[in-house]
């Protein structure tokens, strides 16, 4: 079974996204902050990472740069998930190493399309 690492500091959203991702047939590994996300990416080697951007401590861009700098995790697809919607916000996430970007709130259909685009069946 393919694995998705969900790095999200909002417990309610983490729960909802976990349910949605599991309904797609993936197992879900959850991390509550960027530092934990980096650690779990190295330990679990997921097939994809959903990375919240605005988190206290290590934010999602910094966590993405850490993941990209490690040869064991550098190729894992990362989707940035954020309330930030300006072009400069997107650009900074892509410059950090994200493969795609999704703005909160989003529909389950959009989430599915983004995930399936990066994890072929």
N, C-alpha and C positions, 0 to 999 in steps of 0.2 A: 504494500500500500504506500502510495506517495505521501510525503509529509510537507505540511505548510507550517512555518514558524510565524506566529502572530505576535508582533511586538506592539503592545497597546497598553497605555497606563490607565485608561478608563475601564473600570471593571464591567460596567453594564455593556459597553460596546464590545469589549473582549468576549463576553458571554454570547452576545448576538452573532458576532462574526464567527465564533467557534461553531455555533449551531449551523450557520449557513455553509461554512466550509466543509464541515463533516457531511452535510447533506449532499455535497458534490462528490463524496467518496474518498476524501482525504483524511488522514489523521492530522491532528492539530497539536502543536507544541506552543504553549503560551509563555510569553515573557512580559514582565510588568514595566520594564524600563530598557533604555539603550544598552547599558552595561550587561544586563542579564541576557538581552538579545544577542549580543556578540558572543557571550559565553555559550549560549545554547546553539548558536549557528555552528560553532566549532565542534561542540560535543555531538550534536544530532545530525549535522549535514543535511538539512532539509532540501526539498526539491524547489522550494520557493519561499520567500520571506515577504510578509506584509509588514511594512515599517511605518509606524506612526512617526510623524516628524516633530511635533511639539510635545516634548517630554522634559521633565526636570532632570537635572544632572546631565547625563550624556543624551543629547537630542538625536533624532533619527538620522540627520545628515552625518553627524560625527560617528554614530554607530555604523552607518553604511560605509564610510571611509575605512573604519577599522576592519570590517568584513572584507572589503575589497583589497586591503593590504595584506591579507593572510592567504598564502597559496592554497590552503585547504578549503577556503570558502570564497575565493575571489570570483568564481564563475556562477554562484547561486543567483538566480534572478531575484530582483528586489523591486517591489511595487511600493512607492511612497504613498502614504495615506494621510491626508491633512485637510484642515479647514482653510489653509492658505490657498489662495486662488490666483494671485497675480502671476504674470509671466516671469517676473524675477524670482518668485518662490519656486516655481516649477524648474526654472533654469538652475537654481542652486542645488536642487535635489538631483537633477541629471548630472551636474558637474561632480556631485559627491559619489555618483556611481549607480543611481537608481535606473532601472530599465523602463519603468512606466510610472504614472502618477494618477492618483484618483482623489477627487475632492469630496470631502464629507459635507453634507450627507450624500449618499449615493444609493442607487437601487441594487438589489441583489443581481439583476440581469447584467448591469455594468460590471459588478464585481466578478461574476462568472466569466464574462467575456475577457476581462483583463487577465484572470488566472489562466484560462484555457489558452490564451494567446502565448503564454510563456511556459506552460506545462502541457505539451501535446499528449494526447491520449495514446 
